């Protein structure tokens, strides 16, 4: 499987998980928390495509990493301004998306 397959699996898994989290959180009366985690999962799943795009354009790895950190930090700051008390959920969702990407990569590696 190529990195594109891992990235596709990551996005699909993050979408499925975000729908499940949003549904469970809404049913339990915590819709804002569920929405924040779901948004973070969706945004975080784009991380692999972002790094792949930057590296394909010849950006040095360090610069690409700094740009991604800046990008995702900006997203969390925007969430903090708009969501106030539930902003931490977006950062949590972004982190969960990275775990999903690791699991997809490990699964891909174990299949070979």
ABEGO torsion letter per residue (X at the ends): XBAAAAAAAAAAAAAAAAAAAAAAAAAAGBAAAAAAAAAAAAAAAAAAAAAAAAAAAGBBAAAAAAAAAAAAAAAAAAAAAAAEAAAAAAAAAAAAAAAAAAAAAAAAAAAX
